[in-house]
Structures are given as structure tokens and as C-alpha cells.
């Protein structure tokens, strides 16, 4: 299985456009100039444009240059509102260390007694007691507490938060009952939700059920209409951490389409009871079957199935990227 996966990864990389395309030698020179910026973790976009123009790269090509270097894993840059003005030269120092200060193991469990508590966590627990309790119990993160956790990166905190939202690490919780109120944002951290010990599926009236399976094998493509559980177990896999990231998108879609408050949703790290419009559905991660199971209430299940399927497709693209 490992040999097959390595061969598949190699074939995908060889076919990737950024590997096969020829680029101007000035792009390599620009890259060398960025690598010399060892003292800085990021630079403004306009400074990157100026550096590119200084070595003969037209300003109109800088966007494509940065996207190419991002695809090559050299830097981080996204042409999104609130993100395009920053070119991240050191993703680990700028983003990963910050994100893992927020998302880390802060409570012990029966099967894993380890903790990743630092001094900043201890300070925040004392200075934001109520918010910290909510964070630990419900994985809901108050904005002031989030800024306190990101104190070391306070000058870049807004960009870091936007990146975490982009990658589904944080979900902005909108109070739909008063959407025009000027309130500070609150965030859900899906990966820190508790694991359900008693399923919220009990009492759920199912009218339709479907399974989502994942594979890098072409076997699924040739046998897409008829797959047995044994075939899924043999040729499929369940991507690690995928459900938590997908859950963030599902929660956002529920809040946007249903005019409800997040407290009305039943959420855990491995399952959730959600609603699109006025139609409830239950989704659960099944590692033993290597699938996601979707149960849908009501007489028109295809609308929910398509929407969930589209969000899974989007997350698959981000996951493989």
C-alpha cells in the first residue's frame, strides 16, 4: 500500500503544471532575493512587486510568480481579500507556530495524557477565565482570548486569523439573530470539539442515507456505481483530520442558510447534527468503515447531498494542495 501511495504521489507531482512549465530565469533570481530576507518572516505585497520590477519582472506577472512559488512550497501568498497584501516568506514562524499556539492539546484524555500547555496558555487561563472555560468546554473562542493567545504575533494577528479561517481551522460564528450588531467575532475551533460519547443520532428521523468514500485508486472510478464495504476497506482511506476541516465549512453553511444560532447545532469532533435551510441532516465520521455517513431528513434529500458533496469536493482540493 505504501509503495502504491508513493508511486501515485510521484505521478501527480510529475503531472503538476508548476513542475512541467518553463519559467523565466528572473523568477529564480527573485526567489534567491526572497531567501536572502532571513531576518523577516513576511513582506508587503508592494515590496515584492518593487523587488520583481528591479530585476526586470513586469508588475502584471508578480501575481503569477507568487502563485507559482506558493505551489512550489517556497512561500505563502493568497489572492484573497485581507490576505493579498502580505507575502509570507517563513510560513512556519509566521503562521504555523501561531496556529499551533491556539490549536494544541490543552487537556488530557484517557488514551493520551500528554499536554502542550505553555506560559501563554497559563496567563490566558487566569486573565480570561470565563472565555477560557468556554474554549475548553465547547471549543468556542472569544476574540479577546484569541488575540491574547496570539500576543507574540500581535502585529500580524489579523492576517493569521484570516488564514486560519481560510483553512477551516477557525469558523467565524455569526449571531444570525442580530447580524447588524457591532460585536466582536467569536470562533469555533472544530478540531478541539469534544468527541461524542453518546451519539446525537438517537431520535433522528432518517429518510435517506448516503456514504462518502475516498481513494487514490482508479478502482473507484471503474466501479463507482457498485462498491461493497470490503472494496472500500481495501481501496479506500479516510483522510486524517479531514472531518474536522469539513465540519468548519458545514457549520458556516448551516449558519448562513438557516438563520439559527450555533448553540442550536449539536457538534462534536466525530459527528454533527446540522441544518441547511429547514432541512436537518446528521453526518458522522466512520474510521472503521473508511467513510463519512450522511443521514438526511425530509422529502428532498438530493439538495442536501449535493451541497455536502460540493463542500467535500472543495475540502479535497484544499487537502491535496
ZARO-674559 format. One record per residue (C-alpha): residue number from 1; x, y, z. Coordinates in nm, 4 decimals, padded with zeros to 6 digits. Example, Ala and Ser with C-alpha at 12.3 -4.5 7.8 and 13.67 -1.06 7.14 Angstrom:
BEGIN
<k: 1, X: 01.2300, Y: -00.4500, Z: 00.7800>
<k: 2, X: 01.3670, Y: -00.1060, Z: 00.7140>
END
This chain:
BEGIN
<k: 1, X: 00.0000, Y: 00.0000, Z: 00.0000>
<k: 2, X: 00.2814, Y: 00.2420, Z: 00.0892>
<k: 3, X: 00.4616, Y: 00.1696, Z: -00.2381>
<k: 4, X: 00.1389, Y: 00.2358, Z: -00.4288>
<k: 5, X: 00.0863, Y: 00.5672, Z: -00.2480>
<k: 6, X: 00.4439, Y: 00.6805, Z: -00.3164>
<k: 7, X: 00.4075, Y: 00.5931, Z: -00.6846>
<k: 8, X: 00.0771, Y: 00.7803, Z: -00.7005>
<k: 9, X: 00.2220, Y: 01.0910, Z: -00.5315>
<k: 10, X: 00.5196, Y: 01.0878, Z: -00.7683>
<k: 11, X: 00.2946, Y: 01.0625, Z: -01.0758>
<k: 12, X: 00.0758, Y: 01.3501, Z: -00.9521>
<k: 13, X: 00.3799, Y: 01.5700, Z: -00.8892>
<k: 14, X: 00.5253, Y: 01.4951, Z: -01.2321>
<k: 15, X: 00.1959, Y: 01.5957, Z: -01.3959>
<k: 16, X: 00.1617, Y: 01.9158, Z: -01.1894>
<k: 17, X: 00.1744, Y: 02.2274, Z: -01.4070>
<k: 18, X: 00.4207, Y: 02.4079, Z: -01.1810>
<k: 19, X: 00.6707, Y: 02.1212, Z: -01.2245>
<k: 20, X: 00.6497, Y: 02.0950, Z: -01.6042>
<k: 21, X: 00.6213, Y: 02.4623, Z: -01.7052>
<k: 22, X: 00.9304, Y: 02.6580, Z: -01.8018>
<k: 23, X: 00.9748, Y: 02.9902, Z: -01.6227>
<k: 24, X: 01.1990, Y: 03.2953, Z: -01.6857>
<k: 25, X: 01.5396, Y: 03.2923, Z: -01.5167>
<k: 26, X: 01.4439, Y: 03.6214, Z: -01.3489>
<k: 27, X: 01.1892, Y: 03.4273, Z: -01.1419>
<k: 28, X: 01.4729, Y: 03.2197, Z: -00.9983>
<k: 29, X: 01.6656, Y: 03.5394, Z: -00.9250>
<k: 30, X: 01.3601, Y: 03.6814, Z: -00.7476>
<k: 31, X: 01.3354, Y: 03.3643, Z: -00.5399>
<k: 32, X: 01.7025, Y: 03.3956, Z: -00.4393>
<k: 33, X: 01.6361, Y: 03.7523, Z: -00.3296>
<k: 34, X: 01.3500, Y: 03.6401, Z: -00.1046>
<k: 35, X: 01.5661, Y: 03.3683, Z: 00.0521>
<k: 36, X: 01.8157, Y: 03.6386, Z: 00.1490>
<k: 37, X: 01.5433, Y: 03.8019, Z: 00.3638>
<k: 38, X: 01.6320, Y: 03.5826, Z: 00.6624>
<k: 39, X: 01.5509, Y: 03.8467, Z: 00.9237>
<k: 40, X: 01.1870, Y: 03.8861, Z: 00.8162>
<k: 41, X: 00.9008, Y: 03.6387, Z: 00.8137>
<k: 42, X: 00.6921, Y: 03.8433, Z: 00.5697>
<k: 43, X: 00.6992, Y: 04.1460, Z: 00.3419>
<k: 44, X: 00.4270, Y: 04.3719, Z: 00.1961>
<k: 45, X: 00.2992, Y: 04.2761, Z: -00.1486>
<k: 46, X: 00.4052, Y: 04.6111, Z: -00.2935>
<k: 47, X: 00.7620, Y: 04.5489, Z: -00.1746>
<k: 48, X: 00.7584, Y: 04.2157, Z: -00.3572>
<k: 49, X: 00.6380, Y: 04.3975, Z: -00.6696>
<k: 50, X: 00.9199, Y: 04.6526, Z: -00.6370>
<k: 51, X: 01.1818, Y: 04.3766, Z: -00.5964>
<k: 52, X: 01.0441, Y: 04.1974, Z: -00.9019>
<k: 53, X: 01.0439, Y: 04.5101, Z: -01.1165>
<k: 54, X: 01.4025, Y: 04.5861, Z: -01.0128>
<k: 55, X: 01.5201, Y: 04.2667, Z: -01.1854>
<k: 56, X: 01.3014, Y: 04.3034, Z: -01.4940>
<k: 57, X: 00.9816, Y: 04.1212, Z: -01.3987>
<k: 58, X: 00.6700, Y: 04.3183, Z: -01.5049>
<k: 59, X: 00.4309, Y: 04.4111, Z: -01.2241>
<k: 60, X: 00.1477, Y: 04.2278, Z: -01.4029>
<k: 61, X: 00.3409, Y: 03.8988, Z: -01.3703>
<k: 62, X: 00.4033, Y: 03.9196, Z: -00.9934>
<k: 63, X: 00.0690, Y: 03.7591, Z: -00.9070>
<k: 64, X: 00.1515, Y: 03.4526, Z: -01.1196>
<k: 65, X: 00.5067, Y: 03.4452, Z: -00.9866>
<k: 66, X: 00.3882, Y: 03.4368, Z: -00.6251>
<k: 67, X: 00.1270, Y: 03.1705, Z: -00.7015>
<k: 68, X: 00.3980, Y: 02.9591, Z: -00.8670>
<k: 69, X: 00.6316, Y: 02.9948, Z: -00.5667>
<k: 70, X: 00.3426, Y: 02.9069, Z: -00.3335>
<k: 71, X: 00.2675, Y: 02.5919, Z: -00.5342>
<k: 72, X: 00.6363, Y: 02.5027, Z: -00.5092>
<k: 73, X: 00.6154, Y: 02.5364, Z: -00.1306>
<k: 74, X: 00.8606, Y: 02.8266, Z: -00.1137>
<k: 75, X: 00.6259, Y: 03.0879, Z: 00.0371>
<k: 76, X: 00.2619, Y: 03.1597, Z: 00.1211>
<k: 77, X: 00.0548, Y: 03.4119, Z: -00.0705>
<k: 78, X: -00.3172, Y: 03.4145, Z: -00.1486>
<k: 79, X: -00.5049, Y: 03.6489, Z: -00.3769>
<k: 80, X: -00.7895, Y: 03.6854, Z: -00.1263>
<k: 81, X: -00.9360, Y: 03.9956, Z: 00.0361>
<k: 82, X: -00.7424, Y: 04.0661, Z: 00.3532>
<k: 83, X: -00.4559, Y: 03.8339, Z: 00.2537>
<k: 84, X: -00.3174, Y: 03.9551, Z: -00.0788>
<k: 85, X: -00.1238, Y: 04.2439, Z: 00.0779>
<k: 86, X: 00.1121, Y: 04.0100, Z: 00.2678>
<k: 87, X: 00.3758, Y: 03.7762, Z: 00.1222>
<k: 88, X: 00.4782, Y: 03.5193, Z: 00.3844>
<k: 89, X: 00.8433, Y: 03.4208, Z: 00.3488>
<k: 90, X: 00.8623, Y: 03.1899, Z: 00.6500>
<k: 91, X: 00.5298, Y: 03.0028, Z: 00.6883>
<k: 92, X: 00.6500, Y: 02.8153, Z: 00.9970>
<k: 93, X: 00.7446, Y: 03.1216, Z: 01.2022>
<k: 94, X: 00.4676, Y: 03.3460, Z: 01.0723>
<k: 95, X: 00.1724, Y: 03.1060, Z: 01.0680>
<k: 96, X: 00.2313, Y: 02.7516, Z: 01.1889>
<k: 97, X: 00.3785, Y: 02.8422, Z: 01.5287>
<k: 98, X: 00.0959, Y: 03.0897, Z: 01.5849>
<k: 99, X: -00.1786, Y: 02.8495, Z: 01.4750>
<k: 100, X: -00.0441, Y: 02.5688, Z: 01.6926>
<k: 101, X: -00.0420, Y: 02.8008, Z: 01.9918>
<k: 102, X: -00.4191, Y: 02.8239, Z: 01.9522>
<k: 103, X: -00.4801, Y: 02.4671, Z: 01.8346>
<k: 104, X: -00.2918, Y: 02.2269, Z: 02.0585>
<k: 105, X: -00.3576, Y: 01.9642, Z: 02.3226>
<k: 106, X: -00.4630, Y: 02.1502, Z: 02.6358>
<k: 107, X: -00.6490, Y: 01.8739, Z: 02.8210>
<k: 108, X: -00.5597, Y: 01.5151, Z: 02.8968>
<k: 109, X: -00.7608, Y: 01.2182, Z: 02.7715>
<k: 110, X: -00.7802, Y: 00.8566, Z: 02.8802>
<k: 111, X: -00.5719, Y: 00.7348, Z: 02.5884>
<k: 112, X: -00.3302, Y: 01.0304, Z: 02.5753>
<k: 113, X: -00.2157, Y: 01.2043, Z: 02.8958>
<k: 114, X: 00.0221, Y: 01.4476, Z: 02.7183>
<k: 115, X: -00.0255, Y: 01.8252, Z: 02.7361>
<k: 116, X: 00.1127, Y: 02.1136, Z: 02.5310>
<k: 117, X: 00.0491, Y: 02.3916, Z: 02.7804>
<k: 118, X: 00.2828, Y: 02.6925, Z: 02.7619>
<k: 119, X: 00.3172, Y: 03.0083, Z: 02.9702>
<k: 120, X: 00.0861, Y: 03.1991, Z: 02.7365>
<k: 121, X: -00.1872, Y: 02.9404, Z: 02.7989>
<k: 122, X: -00.1449, Y: 02.9739, Z: 03.1736>
<k: 123, X: -00.1662, Y: 03.3549, Z: 03.1527>
<k: 124, X: -00.4760, Y: 03.3425, Z: 02.9332>
<k: 125, X: -00.6451, Y: 03.0945, Z: 03.1650>
<k: 126, X: -00.6045, Y: 03.3404, Z: 03.4536>
<k: 127, X: -00.6855, Y: 03.6623, Z: 03.2677>
<k: 128, X: -00.9815, Y: 03.5298, Z: 03.0623>
<k: 129, X: -01.1377, Y: 03.2759, Z: 03.2981>
<k: 130, X: -01.4925, Y: 03.2666, Z: 03.1569>
<k: 131, X: -01.3771, Y: 03.2707, Z: 02.7942>
<k: 132, X: -01.1157, Y: 03.0042, Z: 02.8686>
<k: 133, X: -01.3815, Y: 02.7792, Z: 03.0205>
<k: 134, X: -01.5957, Y: 02.8183, Z: 02.7065>
<k: 135, X: -01.2903, Y: 02.7416, Z: 02.4938>
<k: 136, X: -01.2165, Y: 02.4207, Z: 02.6840>
<k: 137, X: -01.5767, Y: 02.3022, Z: 02.7150>
<k: 138, X: -01.7265, Y: 02.3943, Z: 02.3764>
<k: 139, X: -01.4267, Y: 02.4818, Z: 02.1544>
<k: 140, X: -01.5725, Y: 02.8336, Z: 02.1205>
<k: 141, X: -01.3043, Y: 03.1009, Z: 02.1131>
<k: 142, X: -01.3697, Y: 03.4580, Z: 02.2236>
<k: 143, X: -01.1963, Y: 03.7240, Z: 02.0097>
<k: 144, X: -01.0164, Y: 03.8859, Z: 02.3049>
<k: 145, X: -00.8884, Y: 03.5461, Z: 02.4165>
<k: 146, X: -00.7742, Y: 03.4688, Z: 02.0626>
<k: 147, X: -00.5771, Y: 03.7940, Z: 02.0484>
<k: 148, X: -00.4257, Y: 03.7164, Z: 02.3884>
<k: 149, X: -00.3114, Y: 03.3753, Z: 02.2626>
<k: 150, X: -00.1581, Y: 03.5468, Z: 01.9587>
<k: 151, X: 00.0137, Y: 03.8168, Z: 02.1640>
<k: 152, X: 00.3573, Y: 03.7210, Z: 02.0275>
<k: 153, X: 00.2256, Y: 03.7859, Z: 01.6762>
<k: 154, X: 00.0046, Y: 04.0839, Z: 01.7648>
<k: 155, X: 00.1166, Y: 04.2909, Z: 01.4625>
<k: 156, X: 00.0135, Y: 04.0107, Z: 01.2258>
<k: 157, X: -00.2775, Y: 03.8650, Z: 01.4253>
<k: 158, X: -00.5461, Y: 03.9768, Z: 01.1779>
<k: 159, X: -00.3708, Y: 03.8034, Z: 00.8870>
<k: 160, X: -00.3087, Y: 03.4887, Z: 01.0933>
<k: 161, X: -00.6763, Y: 03.4699, Z: 01.1923>
<k: 162, X: -00.7857, Y: 03.5133, Z: 00.8304>
<k: 163, X: -00.5533, Y: 03.2308, Z: 00.7248>
<k: 164, X: -00.6912, Y: 03.0053, Z: 00.9975>
<k: 165, X: -01.0445, Y: 03.0790, Z: 00.8772>
<k: 166, X: -00.9401, Y: 03.0129, Z: 00.5159>
<k: 167, X: -00.8029, Y: 02.6699, Z: 00.6054>
<k: 168, X: -01.1062, Y: 02.5795, Z: 00.8187>
<k: 169, X: -00.9076, Y: 02.5825, Z: 01.1423>
<k: 170, X: -01.1428, Y: 02.8507, Z: 01.2756>
<k: 171, X: -01.5069, Y: 02.9092, Z: 01.1875>
<k: 172, X: -01.6444, Y: 03.2581, Z: 01.2335>
<k: 173, X: -01.9653, Y: 03.2280, Z: 01.4342>
<k: 174, X: -02.2278, Y: 03.4780, Z: 01.3182>
<k: 175, X: -02.5111, Y: 03.5728, Z: 01.5510>
<k: 176, X: -02.7893, Y: 03.5460, Z: 01.2920>
<k: 177, X: -03.0492, Y: 03.6913, Z: 01.5257>
<k: 178, X: -02.8675, Y: 04.0256, Z: 01.5272>
<k: 179, X: -02.6385, Y: 04.0197, Z: 01.2246>
<k: 180, X: -02.6069, Y: 04.4009, Z: 01.2067>
<k: 181, X: -02.4917, Y: 04.4437, Z: 01.5643>
<k: 182, X: -02.1373, Y: 04.5719, Z: 01.6097>
<k: 183, X: -01.9958, Y: 04.2831, Z: 01.8095>
<k: 184, X: -01.6535, Y: 04.1266, Z: 01.8156>
<k: 185, X: -01.6342, Y: 03.7958, Z: 01.6293>
<k: 186, X: -01.6395, Y: 03.4601, Z: 01.8035>
<k: 187, X: -01.4852, Y: 03.1481, Z: 01.6553>
<k: 188, X: -01.5483, Y: 02.7764, Z: 01.6677>
<k: 189, X: -01.2390, Y: 02.5521, Z: 01.6637>
<k: 190, X: -01.3682, Y: 02.2263, Z: 01.5076>
<k: 191, X: -01.0608, Y: 02.0149, Z: 01.5798>
<k: 192, X: -01.0890, Y: 02.0926, Z: 01.9536>
<k: 193, X: -01.4526, Y: 01.9878, Z: 01.9840>
<k: 194, X: -01.5098, Y: 01.7021, Z: 02.2286>
<k: 195, X: -01.5566, Y: 01.3523, Z: 02.0893>
<k: 196, X: -01.9185, Y: 01.2352, Z: 02.1162>
<k: 197, X: -01.9635, Y: 00.9534, Z: 02.3664>
<k: 198, X: -02.3406, Y: 00.9398, Z: 02.3219>
<k: 199, X: -02.4483, Y: 00.9881, Z: 01.9628>
<k: 200, X: -02.6892, Y: 01.2709, Z: 01.8807>
<k: 201, X: -02.8227, Y: 01.0404, Z: 01.6056>
<k: 202, X: -03.0579, Y: 00.8784, Z: 01.8541>
<k: 203, X: -03.4093, Y: 01.0003, Z: 01.7808>
<k: 204, X: -03.3094, Y: 01.1387, Z: 01.4391>
<k: 205, X: -03.5667, Y: 01.0517, Z: 01.1728>
<k: 206, X: -03.3793, Y: 00.9435, Z: 00.8633>
<k: 207, X: -03.5394, Y: 00.9358, Z: 00.5207>
<k: 208, X: -03.2202, Y: 00.8936, Z: 00.3155>
<k: 209, X: -02.8636, Y: 00.7807, Z: 00.3798>
<k: 210, X: -02.5508, Y: 00.8057, Z: 00.1680>
<k: 211, X: -02.1815, Y: 00.7289, Z: 00.2146>
<k: 212, X: -01.8774, Y: 00.9261, Z: 00.1017>
<k: 213, X: -01.5650, Y: 00.7196, Z: 00.0329>
<k: 214, X: -01.2151, Y: 00.8372, Z: -00.0603>
<k: 215, X: -00.9436, Y: 00.6731, Z: -00.2676>
<k: 216, X: -00.6400, Y: 00.7455, Z: -00.4849>
<k: 217, X: -00.7041, Y: 00.4218, Z: -00.6754>
<k: 218, X: -00.8766, Y: 00.4174, Z: -01.0152>
<k: 219, X: -01.0754, Y: 00.1207, Z: -00.8899>
<k: 220, X: -01.3410, Y: 00.3585, Z: -00.7529>
<k: 221, X: -01.3759, Y: 00.5246, Z: -01.0928>
<k: 222, X: -01.4372, Y: 00.1969, Z: -01.2757>
<k: 223, X: -01.6686, Y: 00.0557, Z: -01.0057>
<k: 224, X: -01.8346, Y: 00.3808, Z: -00.8964>
<k: 225, X: -02.1924, Y: 00.2502, Z: -00.9157>
<k: 226, X: -02.1425, Y: -00.0624, Z: -00.7098>
<k: 227, X: -01.8976, Y: -00.0598, Z: -00.4201>
<k: 228, X: -01.9080, Y: -00.3027, Z: -00.1307>
<k: 229, X: -01.7793, Y: -00.2301, Z: 00.2190>
<k: 230, X: -01.4958, Y: -00.4763, Z: 00.1537>
<k: 231, X: -01.3937, Y: -00.2901, Z: -00.1607>
<k: 232, X: -01.3964, Y: 00.0436, Z: 00.0240>
<k: 233, X: -01.1897, Y: -00.1091, Z: 00.3047>
<k: 234, X: -00.9359, Y: -00.2419, Z: 00.0525>
<k: 235, X: -00.9024, Y: 00.0519, Z: -00.1864>
<k: 236, X: -01.0250, Y: 00.3464, Z: 00.0216>
<k: 237, X: -00.8984, Y: 00.5560, Z: 00.3101>
<k: 238, X: -01.0296, Y: 00.8290, Z: 00.5380>
<k: 239, X: -00.8005, Y: 01.1355, Z: 00.5272>
<k: 240, X: -00.6636, Y: 01.2239, Z: 00.8711>
<k: 241, X: -00.8127, Y: 01.5464, Z: 01.0081>
<k: 242, X: -01.0444, Y: 01.5795, Z: 00.7083>
<k: 243, X: -01.3718, Y: 01.5644, Z: 00.9018>
<k: 244, X: -01.2759, Y: 01.8467, Z: 01.1389>
<k: 245, X: -01.1879, Y: 02.0738, Z: 00.8473>
<k: 246, X: -01.5048, Y: 01.9791, Z: 00.6589>
<k: 247, X: -01.7099, Y: 02.0404, Z: 00.9732>
<k: 248, X: -01.5993, Y: 02.4025, Z: 00.9751>
<k: 249, X: -01.7439, Y: 02.4538, Z: 00.6269>
<k: 250, X: -02.0646, Y: 02.2671, Z: 00.7142>
<k: 251, X: -02.1193, Y: 02.4824, Z: 01.0244>
<k: 252, X: -02.0631, Y: 02.8009, Z: 00.8231>
<k: 253, X: -02.3132, Y: 02.6875, Z: 00.5592>
<k: 254, X: -02.5667, Y: 02.5975, Z: 00.8294>
<k: 255, X: -02.5416, Y: 02.9389, Z: 00.9925>
<k: 256, X: -02.5682, Y: 03.1191, Z: 00.6586>
<k: 257, X: -02.8649, Y: 02.9228, Z: 00.5205>
<k: 258, X: -03.0711, Y: 02.8559, Z: 00.8307>
<k: 259, X: -03.0954, Y: 03.1781, Z: 01.0358>
<k: 260, X: -03.0091, Y: 02.9905, Z: 01.3560>
<k: 261, X: -02.7620, Y: 03.0351, Z: 01.6375>
<k: 262, X: -02.4705, Y: 02.7961, Z: 01.6707>
<k: 263, X: -02.5998, Y: 02.6732, Z: 02.0081>
<k: 264, X: -02.8856, Y: 02.5045, Z: 01.8177>
<k: 265, X: -02.6362, Y: 02.2784, Z: 01.6401>
<k: 266, X: -02.5138, Y: 01.9584, Z: 01.8038>
<k: 267, X: -02.1441, Y: 01.9410, Z: 01.7339>
<k: 268, X: -01.8630, Y: 01.7061, Z: 01.8230>
<k: 269, X: -01.5298, Y: 01.6159, Z: 01.6671>
<k: 270, X: -01.6594, Y: 01.2952, Z: 01.5083>
<k: 271, X: -02.0258, Y: 01.3745, Z: 01.4321>
<k: 272, X: -02.2694, Y: 01.6624, Z: 01.3978>
<k: 273, X: -02.6404, Y: 01.7346, Z: 01.3712>
<k: 274, X: -02.6764, Y: 02.0290, Z: 01.1313>
<k: 275, X: -02.9351, Y: 02.2029, Z: 00.9162>
<k: 276, X: -02.9407, Y: 02.3572, Z: 00.5670>
<k: 277, X: -03.2398, Y: 02.5883, Z: 00.5304>
<k: 278, X: -03.5104, Y: 02.3996, Z: 00.7195>
<k: 279, X: -03.3740, Y: 02.0502, Z: 00.6470>
<k: 280, X: -03.1857, Y: 01.8652, Z: 00.9185>
<k: 281, X: -02.9054, Y: 01.6192, Z: 00.8499>
<k: 282, X: -02.6643, Y: 01.4140, Z: 01.0535>
<k: 283, X: -02.3060, Y: 01.3453, Z: 00.9416>
<k: 284, X: -02.0617, Y: 01.1119, Z: 01.1099>
<k: 285, X: -01.7016, Y: 01.0056, Z: 01.0611>
<k: 286, X: -01.6625, Y: 00.6253, Z: 01.0473>
<k: 287, X: -01.2905, Y: 00.5406, Z: 01.0602>
<k: 288, X: -01.3583, Y: 00.1685, Z: 01.0843>
<k: 289, X: -01.5528, Y: 00.1756, Z: 00.7535>
<k: 290, X: -01.3285, Y: 00.4477, Z: 00.5998>
<k: 291, X: -01.6318, Y: 00.6572, Z: 00.5106>
<k: 292, X: -01.8368, Y: 00.9612, Z: 00.6042>
<k: 293, X: -02.2017, Y: 00.8705, Z: 00.6645>
<k: 294, X: -02.4724, Y: 01.1252, Z: 00.5848>
<k: 295, X: -02.8329, Y: 01.0829, Z: 00.7074>
<k: 296, X: -03.0890, Y: 01.3325, Z: 00.5753>
<k: 297, X: -03.4381, Y: 01.4183, Z: 00.6997>
<k: 298, X: -03.7224, Y: 01.5283, Z: 00.4739>
<k: 299, X: -03.8533, Y: 01.4548, Z: 00.1287>
<k: 300, X: -03.5855, Y: 01.6258, Z: -00.0837>
<k: 301, X: -03.2523, Y: 01.4736, Z: 00.0228>
<k: 302, X: -03.0648, Y: 01.5450, Z: -00.3016>
<k: 303, X: -03.0315, Y: 01.9176, Z: -00.2305>
<k: 304, X: -02.8505, Y: 01.8458, Z: 00.0976>
<k: 305, X: -02.6496, Y: 01.5607, Z: -00.0557>
<k: 306, X: -02.5281, Y: 01.7838, Z: -00.3391>
<k: 307, X: -02.4357, Y: 02.0695, Z: -00.1085>
<k: 308, X: -02.2438, Y: 01.8420, Z: 00.1293>
<k: 309, X: -02.0792, Y: 01.6724, Z: -00.1687>
<k: 310, X: -01.9706, Y: 02.0092, Z: -00.3114>
<k: 311, X: -01.8163, Y: 02.1104, Z: 00.0221>
<k: 312, X: -01.6355, Y: 01.7755, Z: 00.0433>
<k: 313, X: -01.5007, Y: 01.8338, Z: -00.3079>
<k: 314, X: -01.3736, Y: 02.1803, Z: -00.2113>
<k: 315, X: -01.2070, Y: 02.0417, Z: 00.1000>
<k: 316, X: -01.0472, Y: 01.7597, Z: -00.1020>
<k: 317, X: -00.8827, Y: 02.0182, Z: -00.3278>
<k: 318, X: -00.7503, Y: 02.2129, Z: -00.0263>
<k: 319, X: -00.6437, Y: 01.8897, Z: 00.1460>
<k: 320, X: -00.4392, Y: 01.7664, Z: -00.1512>
<k: 321, X: -00.2917, Y: 02.1137, Z: -00.2037>
END
